[in-house]
């Protein structure tokens, strides 16, 4: 007789052919203290919920198609906001301070290829990129995931060529994500960054 809180115990059963005892396949033993498996290691199978099915299907029960929008059309509202087609961070200049090692900084030379005119050249410091990102996050708090992080800072290797090359690639990626996003491209925050 089993108690309410007890675990089932392996009971020997008879093999049909040979009559030899074998362990029941469906019975389980209570695990020992050392063999406890964390819940995130166990296999997790997701059950289909009505909410998730309703969110991706229409009234016929078929999944809704993914809608693509063409923002290259001249009449598109999104196209009107876009004015840049490509941004590159070309190179950098290390500007030395008044005393050796004090006040030195890196200035980044950027080229913005516009849709209607020629290229636009700007020079910015890393701190200006950081200010731009902070202001974009304040202006567009719901779009925080669309604003990529800036490359990390380093006090020790901030003037080393290898570090600066990685930072250059990161800043180029950041600017492309911002300038080629129609929502950010027309914002006063970005215009202030580019034209100040």
C-alpha positions as CSV (number, residue, x, y, z in Angstrom):
1,X,0.0,0.0,0.0
2,X,1.4,3.4,-1.0
3,X,1.2,6.6,1.0
4,X,0.2,9.8,-0.6
5,X,3.6,11.4,-0.7
6,X,5.7,8.4,-1.6
7,X,7.4,7.9,-5.0
8,X,6.8,4.7,-6.9
9,X,9.5,2.1,-6.5
10,X,10.8,-0.3,-9.1
11,X,9.0,-3.6,-8.8
12,X,10.4,-6.6,-10.5
13,X,8.3,-8.0,-13.3
14,X,8.5,-11.3,-15.2
15,X,9.8,-11.4,-18.7
16,X,7.2,-13.0,-21.0
17,X,9.7,-15.4,-22.8
18,X,12.2,-16.5,-20.2
19,X,10.4,-15.9,-16.9
20,X,13.4,-14.0,-15.5
21,X,12.8,-10.8,-13.4
22,X,13.4,-7.4,-15.0
23,X,12.9,-3.8,-13.9
24,X,9.7,-2.2,-14.9
25,X,10.3,0.5,-17.6
26,X,7.7,2.9,-16.3
27,X,8.6,3.0,-12.6
28,X,11.0,5.5,-11.3
29,X,13.2,5.8,-8.2
30,X,13.4,8.8,-6.0
31,X,16.6,10.6,-7.0
32,X,19.4,10.8,-4.5
33,X,20.5,14.2,-3.2
34,X,23.7,14.2,-5.4
35,X,21.7,13.4,-8.6
36,X,19.3,16.3,-8.6
37,X,19.3,17.9,-12.0
38,X,18.7,21.7,-12.2
39,X,15.5,22.6,-14.0
40,X,17.2,24.4,-16.8
41,X,19.1,21.2,-17.7
42,X,16.0,19.2,-18.2
43,X,14.4,19.0,-21.6
44,X,11.7,21.6,-21.9
45,X,8.9,21.0,-24.3
46,X,6.7,23.9,-25.1
47,X,3.0,23.3,-25.2
48,X,1.0,25.2,-27.8
49,X,-1.1,27.8,-26.2
50,X,-4.2,29.4,-27.6
51,X,-2.8,32.8,-27.2
52,X,0.3,32.2,-29.3
53,X,-1.8,30.5,-32.0
54,X,-4.2,33.4,-32.1
55,X,-1.4,35.9,-32.4
56,X,0.0,34.4,-35.6
57,X,-3.1,33.1,-37.3
58,X,-6.1,34.8,-38.8
59,X,-9.8,33.6,-38.5
60,X,-9.2,30.7,-40.9
61,X,-6.6,29.2,-38.7
62,X,-3.8,29.6,-41.2
63,X,-0.7,31.7,-40.3
64,X,-0.7,35.2,-41.5
65,X,1.9,36.0,-44.1
66,X,4.9,38.3,-43.3
67,X,4.3,41.7,-44.8
68,X,7.2,43.4,-46.5
69,X,7.2,47.1,-47.2
70,X,9.1,48.7,-50.1
71,X,10.7,51.9,-48.8
72,X,12.5,52.7,-52.0
73,X,9.3,54.0,-53.7
74,X,9.4,57.7,-54.2
75,X,5.9,58.2,-52.6
76,X,6.6,56.3,-49.4
77,X,6.6,58.3,-46.2
78,X,9.6,56.2,-44.9
79,X,11.5,57.0,-48.1
80,X,11.1,60.8,-47.4
81,X,12.8,60.4,-44.1
82,X,15.8,58.6,-45.5
83,X,18.5,60.9,-46.9
84,X,21.7,58.8,-46.5
85,X,22.7,55.6,-48.3
86,X,25.9,54.6,-46.7
87,X,28.3,55.7,-43.9
88,X,31.9,54.9,-43.4
89,X,34.4,55.7,-40.8
90,X,37.5,56.3,-42.9
91,X,40.3,56.9,-40.5
92,X,41.2,58.5,-37.2
93,X,43.6,61.2,-36.0
94,X,45.2,61.1,-32.6
95,X,45.2,64.7,-31.3
96,X,47.8,65.2,-28.6
97,X,47.1,67.3,-25.5
98,X,49.0,70.2,-24.0
99,X,51.1,67.9,-21.8
100,X,52.4,64.4,-22.9
101,X,49.6,61.8,-22.2
102,X,47.2,64.5,-20.9
103,X,44.3,65.8,-22.9
104,X,44.9,63.5,-25.9
105,X,42.0,62.2,-27.8
106,X,41.0,60.5,-31.1
107,X,39.0,62.2,-33.8
108,X,37.1,60.0,-36.2
109,X,36.8,61.0,-39.9
110,X,33.5,59.9,-41.3
111,X,31.9,60.0,-44.8
112,X,28.2,60.0,-45.2
113,X,27.0,59.2,-48.7
114,X,23.8,61.0,-49.4
115,X,21.0,60.0,-51.8
116,X,20.7,63.3,-53.6
117,X,24.0,65.1,-53.1
118,X,27.7,64.4,-52.8
119,X,29.4,62.9,-49.8
120,X,29.4,64.7,-46.5
121,X,32.6,64.7,-44.3
122,X,32.4,65.0,-40.5
123,X,34.9,64.7,-37.7
124,X,33.7,63.4,-34.3
125,X,35.1,62.2,-31.0
126,X,34.0,59.0,-29.3
127,X,32.3,61.1,-26.6
128,X,30.1,62.7,-29.2
129,X,29.0,59.3,-30.4
130,X,28.3,58.4,-26.8
131,X,26.2,61.6,-26.3
132,X,24.3,60.8,-29.6
133,X,23.4,57.3,-28.3
134,X,22.3,58.6,-24.9
135,X,20.1,61.2,-26.6
136,X,18.6,58.7,-29.0
137,X,17.7,56.4,-26.1
138,X,16.0,59.3,-24.3
139,X,14.1,60.5,-27.5
140,X,13.1,56.9,-28.6
141,X,12.8,54.9,-25.4
142,X,10.7,52.2,-27.1
143,X,13.3,51.7,-29.8
144,X,16.2,50.9,-27.4
145,X,16.8,47.5,-29.1
146,X,17.2,49.2,-32.5
147,X,20.1,51.3,-31.2
148,X,23.2,49.2,-31.2
149,X,25.8,49.5,-28.4
150,X,29.0,51.5,-29.0
151,X,32.3,49.7,-29.0
152,X,33.8,49.5,-25.5
153,X,36.1,52.0,-23.9
154,X,39.6,51.2,-22.7
155,X,41.9,53.4,-20.7
156,X,45.0,51.2,-21.3
157,X,44.8,50.5,-25.0
158,X,42.8,53.6,-26.2
159,X,45.6,54.7,-28.6
160,X,46.8,51.3,-29.8
161,X,46.2,50.7,-33.5
162,X,44.5,47.3,-33.1
163,X,42.0,48.7,-30.5
164,X,41.3,51.7,-32.8
165,X,40.6,49.5,-35.8
166,X,38.1,47.5,-33.8
167,X,36.5,50.7,-32.6
168,X,36.4,52.1,-36.1
169,X,34.4,49.0,-37.3
170,X,32.1,49.4,-34.3
171,X,31.5,53.1,-34.9
172,X,30.8,52.5,-38.6
173,X,28.2,49.8,-37.8
174,X,26.6,52.1,-35.2
175,X,26.3,55.0,-37.6
176,X,24.9,52.8,-40.4
177,X,22.3,51.4,-38.1
178,X,21.2,54.9,-37.0
179,X,21.4,56.8,-40.3
180,X,19.7,54.1,-42.4
181,X,16.8,53.8,-40.0
182,X,14.0,56.0,-41.2
183,X,12.8,56.7,-37.7
184,X,16.2,58.0,-36.5
185,X,17.3,59.6,-39.8
186,X,14.9,62.6,-39.6
187,X,15.3,63.2,-35.8
188,X,16.7,66.6,-34.6
189,X,19.0,64.7,-32.3
190,X,20.8,63.1,-35.3
191,X,20.8,66.3,-37.3
192,X,22.4,68.2,-34.4
193,X,25.1,65.5,-34.2
194,X,25.9,65.7,-37.9
195,X,25.8,69.5,-38.4
196,X,27.3,70.8,-35.1
